[in-house]
Amino acid sequence: MNCIKMLSSIIAVCLLLTGCGVKHDTPLMKQDNGTELSGNSGTGMEDGHSDKDDMKETDEENKENDEVRNAESEQSGKETGENEKSDKSRSSSEKNGEDSKSEQKQSETEQNNEANQNKAKGKEAQKNTDYTNKQEQIDGELILKGFTICVDAGHGIADYSKMEAVAPNSQETKPAFAAGTRGINQTEEQLNLKVAKKLEQKLKELGADVYMTRTEAKTEMSNIDRAEFANSINADLMIRIHADGSSNKNTRGISMLVPTNDYINNASLVEKSERAGKIILEEVIARTGAVNRGIIKRSDLTGFNWSKVPVILIEMGFMSNPEEDRLLETDEYQNKIVQGIVNGMVKYFIN
Ligand SMILES: [Zn+2]
C-alpha cells in the first residue's frame, strides 16, 4: 500500500516538474539582437511566440525611432573661420614635438621589453591569439605615419537654435547643433570627448597626424564646419564619435553610420567610407563583444553630406541601456572601443 502511495507521489512530482519546465521555457525569448530576455520583464507574456513577434515589431519601431533620433541628433551648427583656425592650431601645437617622440620611443621600448619578457617566461601559448599578435605588430611601430585622421567628438555645448543646410545643394535645413543623448552619470557630449581624446592619443602613438574638431565641452563648430574642417586638412579619414539613445531600454549594441551618394557626388568617397566603416565596426565588435547593429547608410546627415573626404560615424552603444551605459562609463570599455577603432584603421589603411 505504502509502495503504491509512494509511486503515485513520485508520478505526481514528475508531472509537476515537467509542467514547470514548459512554463519556464516558454517566456524566454530572443531579441533581434540576440539578447535573451526573461518573459517576466514583459507584461502578460503567456504566449512566447506572439510575444516574440511583438518584441520584433517593437524593435523595428525602436529602430525607426532610433534613426529618427539619430537624424535629429545629427545636427549641425556654425562656427567662424577663426574658431576653426584656433582648433587647427591647437591640434598642430599638440602635434608632436620632440617630447612626444621620445615618449613614443619610450613606450615602444617598454612594449618591446614586455614582449621579450613574456616570451622569456614561455607565455607564447597564452599570447598566441590573433589579437595579441596583431596588437604587438600594431604597437611596435609608427604604422600610421603619413596618414591624416580627423577625430570628431560628437556634439558639444553650443547654441542649439541655429539652423544650417543639410547638404550643399539642399534647401532643407536642420538645427546646427544638438545636445545628444545621455546616460545616468554622463552626457553623450562628455563620453564622446573622452573616447575621442583616447583615440587621438593612440593614433598619435602610431604616428598618425590627428586633428580634433573639439577638445573641450563647448564648441562653435557645427556639423558643416566639422566636415569642412576635415576637408581643409584633406583627412584620409574622418571618424565621428557618438553614442545612441532609445526609448526602449533593452535596445543595445554598436552601429556604424556611413554616407550614401544621394548628395555626395563622389563614388570613391562613399566606397572608401563604407569599407572603412565595415572593417572598423568588425574590430570594435571583436574587442568589445557588443551586439553588432551593423552598417547603416545615411543620406540625411549634414556632417556626411558636406564631406569631401571619407567619413564614418560610430554609435558606441546605447546610453539608455543600463548595462551598456555602465560599461560606457568605464575606462576599460572605452579603451576596448578605442583599440577596436585603431586596429580597424590600421587594417583599412595598411592592408
Ligand atoms: Zn550623437
Boltz pocket constraint, residues with backbone or C-beta under 6 A from the ligand:
constraints:
  - pocket:
      binder: B
      contacts: [[A, 73], [A, 74], [A, 154], [A, 155], [A, 180], [A, 181], [A, 188], [A, 241], [A, 242], [A, 243]]
      max_distance: 6.0
